[in-house]
């Protein structure tokens, strides 16, 4: 992206993470259609003259689930750190922060064209390489809820994935709308990134967000993809789709 291109974010990733972890948070409103508390906030640091909108998901606003432990917001942060470890810039900068409702995930709000989603993007051939990276991330992280509307087309022309609280379960229970790459080879560049992570193991920043069993499951799925070298097909005959699709 050249210097004259619009940005999906107003600040550099490191500046955003620092701001979100220590800035003052003001709630602007609740995002519609969310089952857990998902709040649009403005995070500010007056001393540094910085501010940015973000999506705040406090642990106190989560509904208990039978198959996932509390504090789903930690998985939002884990997905960002997984993408960062792979060198893939398809997850908005996300960290743990403390707001009016306590500790939660704070993710940079994406300046996006909200009329676009996965189905429109794939139909028009937009952001295909970004979508492939998101697909691989979902497979590695075992995302159980990749809806079409969770793929945002930023004003910078890049695609970003959001909403990853239901990921990283040790039992493989993938549900996603991204099935258009079945049988396609995984690129040499992507394989190289995956092999490096598999060899090095999960760094402390990522590992501390997951249980030991979940950490091992991430590495198993990573090794499986490295070995097969292709995007896998649905092994359930069509049951690995989320609902609703968008």
C-alpha positions in Angstrom: 0.0 0.0 0.0 1.5 3.4 -0.9 1.6 6.4 1.4 -1.3 8.1 -0.3 -3.7 5.1 0.1 -6.5 5.5 2.7 -5.9 3.5 5.9 -8.4 1.1 7.6 -6.9 2.4 10.9 -5.9 5.8 12.1 -2.7 4.7 13.9 0.1 2.2 13.5 -0.6 -1.3 15.1 1.9 -0.8 17.9 0.4 2.6 18.8 -3.1 1.1 18.7 -2.1 -1.7 21.1 -0.5 0.7 23.5 -3.5 3.0 23.4 -6.0 0.2 23.9 -4.1 -1.4 26.8 -3.8 1.9 28.9 -6.1 4.6 27.4 -9.3 6.0 28.8 -12.4 4.3 27.3 -15.8 5.9 26.6 -18.7 3.8 25.5 -20.6 5.1 22.4 -23.1 2.3 22.0 -23.8 -1.4 21.6 -23.2 -3.1 18.3 -26.4 -4.7 16.9 -27.1 -8.4 16.5 -24.5 -9.5 19.0 -25.3 -12.2 21.5 -22.7 -11.0 24.0 -21.9 -7.4 25.0 -20.1 -5.9 22.0 -19.5 -2.2 22.5 -18.3 0.6 20.2 -16.0 2.7 22.2 -13.6 5.6 21.8 -10.2 5.1 23.5 -8.1 8.2 24.2 -4.8 9.2 25.6 -4.8 13.0 26.1 -1.2 13.2 27.1 -0.2 11.7 23.7 -3.0 13.3 21.7 -4.2 9.9 20.5 -7.6 8.5 20.1 -9.2 5.7 18.1 -12.5 3.9 17.9 -12.5 0.2 19.0 -14.7 -2.7 19.7 -14.7 -3.6 23.4 -15.9 -7.1 24.5 -15.9 -7.3 28.3 -15.7 -10.6 30.0 -18.6 -9.6 32.3 -20.9 -9.2 29.2 -20.5 -12.9 28.0 -23.2 -15.5 28.3 -22.0 -18.8 29.8 -21.5 -21.6 27.3 -21.4 -25.3 28.0 -18.5 -26.0 25.6 -16.2 -23.0 26.1 -14.7 -21.6 29.3 -15.4 -18.0 30.4 -13.5 -15.1 29.1 -14.0 -15.6 25.4 -12.4 -12.2 24.9 -9.0 -13.9 25.4 -9.6 -15.8 22.2 -10.2 -12.6 20.3 -6.7 -11.6 21.4 -5.3 -15.0 20.6 -6.4 -14.9 17.0 -4.7 -11.6 16.5 -1.5 -12.9 18.1 -1.7 -16.1 15.9 -2.0 -14.0 12.8 0.8 -11.7 13.9 3.0 -14.8 14.5 2.4 -15.9 11.0 3.0 -12.4 9.6 -0.5 -12.1 8.2 -2.2 -8.7 8.6 -5.8 -9.8 8.3 -6.9 -9.4 11.9 -7.4 -5.9 13.3 -4.9 -5.0 16.2 -6.4 -6.5 19.3 -5.3 -6.6 22.9 -6.6 -6.9 26.5 -7.8 -3.7 28.0 -9.9 -2.5 30.9 -13.0 -0.4 30.4 -16.1 0.6 32.3 -17.3 -3.1 32.4 -13.9 -4.5 33.4 -11.3 -6.5 31.5 -12.0 -7.5 28.0 -10.7 -7.5 24.4 -10.2 -4.2 22.6 -10.0 -4.4 18.9 -9.4 -1.6 16.4 -12.6 -0.5 14.6 -12.1 -1.1 10.9 -13.0 1.7 8.5 -14.7 -0.5 6.0 -17.4 -0.8 3.3 -20.0 -2.5 5.4 -22.1 -3.4 2.3 -19.4 -6.0 1.5 -19.0 -9.4 3.1 -17.5 -12.8 2.2 -20.1 -13.8 -0.4 -19.8 -10.4 -2.3 -16.0 -10.5 -2.1 -15.6 -14.0 -3.4 -18.2 -13.4 -6.2 -16.3 -10.3 -7.3 -12.8 -11.7 -6.9 -11.8 -9.1 -4.3 -9.2 -9.8 -1.6 -8.7 -13.4 -2.5 -5.3 -13.8 -0.9 -6.5 -12.2 2.3 -9.5 -14.5 2.3 -7.1 -17.5 1.9 -5.1 -16.4 4.9 -8.3 -16.0 6.9 -9.4 -19.5 5.8 -6.0 -20.9 7.0 -6.3 -19.0 10.3 -9.8 -20.4 10.9 -8.5 -24.0 10.2 -5.5 -23.5 12.5 -7.5 -21.8 15.3 -10.6 -24.0 14.8 -13.0 -21.2 14.4 -16.5 -22.3 15.0 -18.3 -19.2 13.7 -16.9 -17.7 10.5 -20.0 -16.0 9.1 -19.9 -14.0 5.9 -20.3 -10.7 7.7 -17.2 -11.4 9.7 -15.1 -10.5 6.6 -14.7 -6.7 6.2 -13.4 -4.9 3.2 -11.3 -2.0 4.6 -11.0 1.3 2.8 -7.4 0.3 2.1 -8.7 -2.5 -0.1 -7.6 -5.2 2.3 -9.9 -7.8 4.0 -10.0 -8.2 7.7 -11.6 -10.9 9.9 -13.5 -10.1 13.1 -15.4 -12.0 15.8 -13.2 -14.8 17.0 -14.4 -15.5 20.5 -15.5 -19.1 19.5 -12.2 -20.4 18.4 -9.2 -22.5 19.7 -11.3 -25.4 21.1 -9.2 -28.5 21.4 -12.0 -30.6 19.7 -12.2 -29.9 16.0 -15.6 -28.2 15.4 -14.9 -25.8 12.5 -17.8 -23.9 11.1 -17.2 -21.5 8.3 -18.6 -20.0 5.1 -15.1 -20.1 3.4 -15.2 -23.3 1.3 -14.4 -21.9 -2.1 -10.7 -22.9 -1.9 -11.2 -26.6 -1.4 -8.5 -28.6 -3.1 -6.4 -25.5 -4.0 -2.8 -25.8 -3.1 -1.6 -23.7 -0.1 0.9 -21.1 -1.4 4.6 -21.7 -0.8 4.7 -18.4 1.1 1.9 -19.4 3.4 3.5 -22.8 4.0 6.8 -21.2 4.8 5.1 -19.0 7.5 3.3 -22.0 8.9 6.4 -24.2 8.9 8.3 -21.5 10.8 5.6 -21.3 13.5 5.4 -25.0 13.8 9.1 -25.3 14.2 9.4 -22.4 16.7 6.2 -23.3 18.6 3.7 -20.8 20.1 5.3 -17.8 21.7 4.5 -16.8 25.3 2.1 -14.0 24.3 -0.1 -16.5 22.5 0.4 -19.5 24.6 -0.7 -17.7 27.8 -4.1 -17.2 26.4 -4.8 -20.9 25.8 -4.9 -24.0 27.9 -2.1 -26.6 27.3 -4.5 -28.9 25.5 -5.6 -26.0 23.2 -2.0 -25.1 22.5 -1.2 -28.7 21.4 -4.3 -28.8 19.3 -3.2 -25.6 17.4 0.1 -27.3 16.6 -1.6 -30.5 15.5 -3.8 -28.6 13.1 -0.9 -26.6 11.9 1.1 -29.8 11.2 -1.8 -31.4 9.4 -2.1 -28.4 7.0 1.6 -28.4 6.4 1.5 -32.1 5.6 -1.5 -32.0 3.3 -0.5 -28.7 1.5 -4.0 -28.1 0.2 -7.2 -26.5 1.5 -9.3 -29.3 2.9 -12.9 -30.1 2.1 -15.8 -30.4 4.6 -15.6 -33.9 6.0 -19.1 -33.9 7.4 -21.1 -33.7 4.2 -22.2 -30.0 4.6 -22.5 -29.6 8.4 -19.5 -27.3 8.9 -21.5 -24.1 8.0 -22.4 -21.6 10.7 -26.0 -20.3 11.1 -26.9 -17.7 10.1 -24.6 -17.6 7.2 -24.2 -13.8 7.2 
